Amino acid sequence: MARARGEGARPAREGARADGAVARAHGEDVRPARSQARSWLDLRQVGYFVAVAEERSFTAAAARLLISQPSLSQQIRALERQVGTDLLERSSRGVRLTPAGRAFLDAARGLLADAGTAVTRARAAAGLDGGILHVATLTSLATWVLPAAVVGFRERFADVPLRITEHPDRLGLEEFMAEGRADVAVGARPPDWAGPVRWLGDERYVLVVPPGDPRAGRVGVPLSAFAASDWVMYAPGHGLRTLVLEACGAAGFTPRAAVESRTVDAAARLAAAGVGVALVPGVAVGADLAARRVELADAPVVAVVGYARAAFPPRAAAFLDLLAELPVPGLARPGPSPPG
């Protein structure tokens, strides 16, 4: 009899398999109900559940989470479907946990804590947590070029404090970086630099001329047209002094200094006041000085780079990424980055 029952059971099992095959052929789900729950969880929904469990109210939890109550209810329902059972009992008196919900709550809090720990460890490994980002740069770049990148960096990495050290000239900046006193420098490409260098864009220079100069506002004026003018020069040791002397020398003359300055802004304003002409980065000429601006046909163009003594720390690399990605006033990127 036992054997007969076994033989009779075999066709039944085969029939069940056949019925299942037919059901699958018609697109029906024939899995047992307990296998419907997926093995992964949406952490956002888990966080919503914890808030409702702690507040014992959908209204209070929605206010805490800054979302609408209907949306919160939908997310909790989705979580319960995913888990495969009710986690909350809803009534006119409020919300309370089901036995499954009480069991789920402690584990849910652990999941959220573990997720936070994972993020913290990843950011620490990337160098984005702990310590500050110290950027050394030129005063002119700190004033007109860096602000957009600083804002973007603070939005992405709010827990990484920024320190910016300004230098009035490139020589002081290069010495500062050679001593390893900042994470990264942003300035003109230093000659014979052994550490990493990253091109960020080109800075084009213009002239600011005194009131009444007939060339004010013109475009394509050769630098040689200003050979007889008085010049606002940069002080000895200032990196832009060398730039002015080399540009004027290439145009066939030596500039006649009327006064010397150590800052770009002061040079531009002295020129606009009538002291002489001044060569300054185009971005340094604000709206109040636009009428005194002259676009040169043979304007000097200086590459702006990020550089460091050793490999860029991850947080410094992230800052340079922003400078390279954002539309930064005063930096032209006409094509692919130059090599090196």
Contacts in CASP RR format, 6 or more apart in sequence:
PFRMAT RR
TARGET T0000
AUTHOR 0000-0000-0000
METHOD contacts of the structure
MODEL  1
MARARGEGARPAREGARADGAVARAHGEDVRPARSQARSWLDLRQVGYFV
AVAEERSFTAAAARLLISQPSLSQQIRALERQVGTDLLERSSRGVRLTPA
GRAFLDAARGLLADAGTAVTRARAAAGLDGGILHVATLTSLATWVLPAAV
VGFRERFADVPLRITEHPDRLGLEEFMAEGRADVAVGARPPDWAGPVRWL
GDERYVLVVPPGDPRAGRVGVPLSAFAASDWVMYAPGHGLRTLVLEACGA
AGFTPRAAVESRTVDAAARLAAAGVGVALVPGVAVGADLAARRVELADAP
VVAVVGYARAAFPPRAAAFLDLLAELPVPGLARPGPSPPG
20 30 0 8 1.000
23 30 0 8 1.000
24 30 0 8 1.000
36 84 0 8 1.000
37 82 0 8 1.000
37 83 0 8 1.000
37 84 0 8 1.000
38 82 0 8 1.000
41 79 0 8 1.000
41 82 0 8 1.000
41 83 0 8 1.000
41 111 0 8 1.000
42 78 0 8 1.000
42 79 0 8 1.000
42 82 0 8 1.000
43 111 0 8 1.000
43 112 0 8 1.000
43 115 0 8 1.000
44 75 0 8 1.000
45 75 0 8 1.000
45 76 0 8 1.000
45 78 0 8 1.000
45 79 0 8 1.000
45 82 0 8 1.000
46 79 0 8 1.000
46 108 0 8 1.000
46 111 0 8 1.000
46 112 0 8 1.000
47 108 0 8 1.000
47 112 0 8 1.000
48 61 0 8 1.000
48 65 0 8 1.000
48 72 0 8 1.000
48 75 0 8 1.000
48 76 0 8 1.000
48 79 0 8 1.000
49 76 0 8 1.000
49 79 0 8 1.000
49 87 0 8 1.000
49 88 0 8 1.000
49 104 0 8 1.000
49 105 0 8 1.000
49 108 0 8 1.000
50 105 0 8 1.000
50 108 0 8 1.000
50 109 0 8 1.000
50 112 0 8 1.000
51 61 0 8 1.000
51 64 0 8 1.000
51 65 0 8 1.000
52 58 0 8 1.000
52 61 0 8 1.000
52 72 0 8 1.000
52 76 0 8 1.000
52 88 0 8 1.000
52 95 0 8 1.000
53 88 0 8 1.000
53 95 0 8 1.000
53 97 0 8 1.000
53 101 0 8 1.000
53 105 0 8 1.000
54 61 0 8 1.000
55 61 0 8 1.000
55 64 0 8 1.000
56 94 0 8 1.000
56 95 0 8 1.000
56 96 0 8 1.000
57 94 0 8 1.000
57 95 0 8 1.000
58 69 0 8 1.000
58 72 0 8 1.000
58 73 0 8 1.000
58 76 0 8 1.000
58 90 0 8 1.000
58 95 0 8 1.000
59 69 0 8 1.000
61 72 0 8 1.000
62 68 0 8 1.000
62 69 0 8 1.000
62 71 0 8 1.000
62 72 0 8 1.000
65 72 0 8 1.000
76 87 0 8 1.000
76 88 0 8 1.000
79 87 0 8 1.000
80 86 0 8 1.000
80 87 0 8 1.000
80 88 0 8 1.000
83 100 0 8 1.000
83 104 0 8 1.000
85 98 0 8 1.000
85 100 0 8 1.000
86 98 0 8 1.000
86 100 0 8 1.000
86 101 0 8 1.000
87 97 0 8 1.000
87 98 0 8 1.000
87 100 0 8 1.000
87 101 0 8 1.000
87 104 0 8 1.000
88 95 0 8 1.000
88 96 0 8 1.000
88 97 0 8 1.000
88 98 0 8 1.000
88 101 0 8 1.000
89 95 0 8 1.000
89 96 0 8 1.000
89 97 0 8 1.000
89 98 0 8 1.000
97 105 0 8 1.000
120 129 0 8 1.000
123 129 0 8 1.000
124 130 0 8 1.000
126 314 0 8 1.000
126 315 0 8 1.000
127 313 0 8 1.000
127 314 0 8 1.000
127 315 0 8 1.000
128 157 0 8 1.000
128 160 0 8 1.000
128 314 0 8 1.000
128 315 0 8 1.000
128 318 0 8 1.000
129 159 0 8 1.000
129 160 0 8 1.000
130 159 0 8 1.000
130 160 0 8 1.000
131 160 0 8 1.000
131 161 0 8 1.000
132 160 0 8 1.000
132 161 0 8 1.000
132 162 0 8 1.000
132 163 0 8 1.000
133 153 0 8 1.000
133 160 0 8 1.000
133 161 0 8 1.000
133 162 0 8 1.000
133 163 0 8 1.000
133 183 0 8 1.000
133 184 0 8 1.000
133 313 0 8 1.000
133 315 0 8 1.000
133 316 0 8 1.000
133 319 0 8 1.000
134 163 0 8 1.000
134 165 0 8 1.000
134 181 0 8 1.000
134 182 0 8 1.000
134 183 0 8 1.000
134 184 0 8 1.000
135 146 0 8 1.000
135 162 0 8 1.000
135 163 0 8 1.000
135 164 0 8 1.000
135 165 0 8 1.000
135 182 0 8 1.000
135 183 0 8 1.000
135 184 0 8 1.000
135 185 0 8 1.000
135 186 0 8 1.000
135 316 0 8 1.000
135 319 0 8 1.000
136 164 0 8 1.000
136 165 0 8 1.000
136 166 0 8 1.000
136 167 0 8 1.000
136 173 0 8 1.000
136 176 0 8 1.000
136 177 0 8 1.000
136 181 0 8 1.000
136 182 0 8 1.000
136 184 0 8 1.000
136 185 0 8 1.000
136 186 0 8 1.000
137 146 0 8 1.000
137 164 0 8 1.000
137 165 0 8 1.000
137 166 0 8 1.000
137 167 0 8 1.000
137 173 0 8 1.000
137 185 0 8 1.000
137 186 0 8 1.000
137 187 0 8 1.000
138 166 0 8 1.000
138 167 0 8 1.000
138 168 0 8 1.000
138 169 0 8 1.000
138 170 0 8 1.000
138 173 0 8 1.000
138 186 0 8 1.000
138 187 0 8 1.000
138 188 0 8 1.000
139 166 0 8 1.000
139 167 0 8 1.000
139 168 0 8 1.000
139 263 0 8 1.000
139 264 0 8 1.000
139 265 0 8 1.000
140 263 0 8 1.000
140 264 0 8 1.000
140 265 0 8 1.000
140 280 0 8 1.000
140 281 0 8 1.000
140 283 0 8 1.000
140 284 0 8 1.000
141 186 0 8 1.000
141 187 0 8 1.000
141 304 0 8 1.000
142 164 0 8 1.000
142 166 0 8 1.000
143 265 0 8 1.000
143 284 0 8 1.000
144 281 0 8 1.000
144 283 0 8 1.000
144 284 0 8 1.000
144 329 0 8 1.000
144 330 0 8 1.000
145 186 0 8 1.000
145 203 0 8 1.000
145 283 0 8 1.000
145 304 0 8 1.000
145 328 0 8 1.000
145 329 0 8 1.000
145 330 0 8 1.000
145 331 0 8 1.000
146 164 0 8 1.000
146 186 0 8 1.000
146 323 0 8 1.000
148 326 0 8 1.000
148 327 0 8 1.000
148 328 0 8 1.000
148 329 0 8 1.000
149 319 0 8 1.000
149 322 0 8 1.000
149 323 0 8 1.000
149 326 0 8 1.000
149 328 0 8 1.000
150 162 0 8 1.000
150 164 0 8 1.000
152 322 0 8 1.000
152 326 0 8 1.000
153 160 0 8 1.000
153 162 0 8 1.000
153 318 0 8 1.000
153 319 0 8 1.000
153 322 0 8 1.000
154 162 0 8 1.000
156 318 0 8 1.000
156 322 0 8 1.000
157 315 0 8 1.000
157 318 0 8 1.000
160 315 0 8 1.000
165 176 0 8 1.000
165 181 0 8 1.000
165 182 0 8 1.000
167 173 0 8 1.000
167 176 0 8 1.000
168 238 0 8 1.000
168 262 0 8 1.000
168 263 0 8 1.000
169 234 0 8 1.000
169 237 0 8 1.000
169 238 0 8 1.000
169 239 0 8 1.000
169 240 0 8 1.000
169 262 0 8 1.000
170 187 0 8 1.000
170 188 0 8 1.000
170 190 0 8 1.000
170 239 0 8 1.000
170 240 0 8 1.000
171 237 0 8 1.000
171 238 0 8 1.000
171 239 0 8 1.000
173 185 0 8 1.000
173 187 0 8 1.000
174 185 0 8 1.000
174 190 0 8 1.000
174 193 0 8 1.000
176 182 0 8 1.000
176 185 0 8 1.000
177 185 0 8 1.000
177 190 0 8 1.000
177 307 0 8 1.000
177 308 0 8 1.000
177 309 0 8 1.000
178 309 0 8 1.000
180 309 0 8 1.000
183 308 0 8 1.000
183 312 0 8 1.000
183 313 0 8 1.000
183 315 0 8 1.000
183 316 0 8 1.000
184 306 0 8 1.000
184 307 0 8 1.000
184 308 0 8 1.000
184 312 0 8 1.000
184 313 0 8 1.000
184 316 0 8 1.000
184 319 0 8 1.000
184 320 0 8 1.000
185 306 0 8 1.000
185 307 0 8 1.000
185 308 0 8 1.000
186 200 0 8 1.000
186 304 0 8 1.000
186 305 0 8 1.000
186 306 0 8 1.000
186 320 0 8 1.000
186 323 0 8 1.000
187 304 0 8 1.000
187 305 0 8 1.000
187 306 0 8 1.000
187 307 0 8 1.000
188 239 0 8 1.000
188 302 0 8 1.000
188 303 0 8 1.000
188 304 0 8 1.000
188 305 0 8 1.000
189 197 0 8 1.000
189 199 0 8 1.000
189 303 0 8 1.000
189 305 0 8 1.000
189 307 0 8 1.000
190 197 0 8 1.000
190 307 0 8 1.000
193 307 0 8 1.000
195 307 0 8 1.000
195 308 0 8 1.000
195 309 0 8 1.000
195 310 0 8 1.000
196 307 0 8 1.000
196 308 0 8 1.000
196 310 0 8 1.000
196 311 0 8 1.000
196 312 0 8 1.000
197 305 0 8 1.000
197 306 0 8 1.000
197 307 0 8 1.000
197 340 0 8 1.000
198 305 0 8 1.000
198 306 0 8 1.000
198 307 0 8 1.000
198 312 0 8 1.000
198 320 0 8 1.000
198 324 0 8 1.000
198 337 0 8 1.000
199 303 0 8 1.000
199 304 0 8 1.000
199 305 0 8 1.000
199 337 0 8 1.000
199 338 0 8 1.000
199 340 0 8 1.000
200 304 0 8 1.000
200 305 0 8 1.000
200 306 0 8 1.000
200 320 0 8 1.000
200 323 0 8 1.000
200 324 0 8 1.000
200 328 0 8 1.000
200 331 0 8 1.000
201 303 0 8 1.000
201 304 0 8 1.000
201 331 0 8 1.000
201 332 0 8 1.000
201 333 0 8 1.000
202 301 0 8 1.000
202 302 0 8 1.000
202 303 0 8 1.000
202 304 0 8 1.000
202 331 0 8 1.000
202 332 0 8 1.000
202 333 0 8 1.000
202 334 0 8 1.000
203 281 0 8 1.000
203 282 0 8 1.000
203 283 0 8 1.000
203 301 0 8 1.000
203 302 0 8 1.000
203 303 0 8 1.000
203 304 0 8 1.000
203 330 0 8 1.000
203 331 0 8 1.000
203 332 0 8 1.000
204 281 0 8 1.000
204 282 0 8 1.000
204 299 0 8 1.000
204 300 0 8 1.000
204 301 0 8 1.000
204 330 0 8 1.000
204 332 0 8 1.000
205 243 0 8 1.000
205 247 0 8 1.000
205 279 0 8 1.000
205 280 0 8 1.000
205 281 0 8 1.000
205 282 0 8 1.000
205 296 0 8 1.000
205 299 0 8 1.000
205 300 0 8 1.000
205 301 0 8 1.000
205 302 0 8 1.000
206 279 0 8 1.000
206 280 0 8 1.000
206 281 0 8 1.000
206 282 0 8 1.000
206 285 0 8 1.000
206 293 0 8 1.000
206 294 0 8 1.000
206 295 0 8 1.000
206 296 0 8 1.000
206 299 0 8 1.000
207 221 0 8 1.000
207 223 0 8 1.000
207 226 0 8 1.000
207 271 0 8 1.000
207 277 0 8 1.000
207 278 0 8 1.000
207 279 0 8 1.000
207 280 0 8 1.000
207 293 0 8 1.000
207 294 0 8 1.000
207 296 0 8 1.000
208 267 0 8 1.000
208 268 0 8 1.000
208 271 0 8 1.000
208 272 0 8 1.000
208 277 0 8 1.000
208 278 0 8 1.000
208 280 0 8 1.000
208 285 0 8 1.000
208 289 0 8 1.000
208 292 0 8 1.000
208 293 0 8 1.000
208 294 0 8 1.000
209 215 0 8 1.000
209 216 0 8 1.000
209 229 0 8 1.000
209 271 0 8 1.000
209 276 0 8 1.000
209 277 0 8 1.000
209 292 0 8 1.000
209 294 0 8 1.000
210 271 0 8 1.000
210 272 0 8 1.000
210 273 0 8 1.000
210 274 0 8 1.000
210 275 0 8 1.000
210 276 0 8 1.000
210 277 0 8 1.000
210 292 0 8 1.000
211 272 0 8 1.000
211 274 0 8 1.000
211 292 0 8 1.000
213 277 0 8 1.000
213 292 0 8 1.000
213 294 0 8 1.000
215 221 0 8 1.000
215 225 0 8 1.000
215 294 0 8 1.000
216 291 0 8 1.000
216 292 0 8 1.000
216 293 0 8 1.000
216 294 0 8 1.000
217 291 0 8 1.000
217 292 0 8 1.000
217 293 0 8 1.000
217 294 0 8 1.000
217 295 0 8 1.000
218 294 0 8 1.000
218 295 0 8 1.000
219 295 0 8 1.000
220 295 0 8 1.000
220 296 0 8 1.000
220 297 0 8 1.000
221 294 0 8 1.000
221 295 0 8 1.000
221 296 0 8 1.000
221 297 0 8 1.000
222 251 0 8 1.000
222 296 0 8 1.000
222 297 0 8 1.000
222 298 0 8 1.000
223 247 0 8 1.000
223 248 0 8 1.000
223 250 0 8 1.000
223 251 0 8 1.000
223 296 0 8 1.000
223 297 0 8 1.000
223 298 0 8 1.000
223 299 0 8 1.000
224 251 0 8 1.000
224 252 0 8 1.000
224 253 0 8 1.000
226 277 0 8 1.000
227 248 0 8 1.000
227 251 0 8 1.000
227 252 0 8 1.000
227 253 0 8 1.000
229 255 0 8 1.000
229 256 0 8 1.000
229 276 0 8 1.000
229 277 0 8 1.000
230 256 0 8 1.000
230 257 0 8 1.000
230 258 0 8 1.000
230 275 0 8 1.000
230 276 0 8 1.000
230 277 0 8 1.000
231 244 0 8 1.000
231 255 0 8 1.000
231 256 0 8 1.000
231 257 0 8 1.000
231 258 0 8 1.000
231 276 0 8 1.000
231 277 0 8 1.000
231 278 0 8 1.000
232 257 0 8 1.000
232 258 0 8 1.000
232 259 0 8 1.000
232 260 0 8 1.000
232 261 0 8 1.000
232 267 0 8 1.000
232 270 0 8 1.000
232 271 0 8 1.000
232 275 0 8 1.000
232 276 0 8 1.000
232 277 0 8 1.000
232 278 0 8 1.000
233 241 0 8 1.000
233 244 0 8 1.000
233 255 0 8 1.000
233 257 0 8 1.000
233 258 0 8 1.000
233 259 0 8 1.000
233 260 0 8 1.000
233 261 0 8 1.000
234 240 0 8 1.000
234 241 0 8 1.000
234 244 0 8 1.000
234 260 0 8 1.000
234 261 0 8 1.000
234 262 0 8 1.000
234 267 0 8 1.000
235 241 0 8 1.000
235 260 0 8 1.000
235 261 0 8 1.000
235 262 0 8 1.000
236 260 0 8 1.000
238 262 0 8 1.000
240 264 0 8 1.000
240 279 0 8 1.000
243 279 0 8 1.000
243 300 0 8 1.000
243 302 0 8 1.000
244 255 0 8 1.000
244 279 0 8 1.000
245 254 0 8 1.000
245 255 0 8 1.000
246 300 0 8 1.000
247 279 0 8 1.000
247 298 0 8 1.000
247 300 0 8 1.000
248 254 0 8 1.000
248 255 0 8 1.000
250 298 0 8 1.000
251 298 0 8 1.000
258 275 0 8 1.000
258 276 0 8 1.000
259 270 0 8 1.000
259 275 0 8 1.000
259 276 0 8 1.000
261 267 0 8 1.000
261 270 0 8 1.000
264 280 0 8 1.000
264 281 0 8 1.000
264 284 0 8 1.000
265 284 0 8 1.000
267 278 0 8 1.000
267 280 0 8 1.000
268 278 0 8 1.000
268 280 0 8 1.000
268 284 0 8 1.000
268 285 0 8 1.000
268 289 0 8 1.000
269 289 0 8 1.000
270 276 0 8 1.000
270 278 0 8 1.000
271 277 0 8 1.000
271 278 0 8 1.000
271 280 0 8 1.000
271 292 0 8 1.000
272 289 0 8 1.000
272 292 0 8 1.000
279 300 0 8 1.000
281 302 0 8 1.000
281 330 0 8 1.000
282 293 0 8 1.000
282 330 0 8 1.000
283 329 0 8 1.000
283 330 0 8 1.000
285 292 0 8 1.000
285 293 0 8 1.000
301 332 0 8 1.000
303 338 0 8 1.000
304 331 0 8 1.000
306 320 0 8 1.000
306 323 0 8 1.000
308 316 0 8 1.000
312 320 0 8 1.000
323 331 0 8 1.000
END
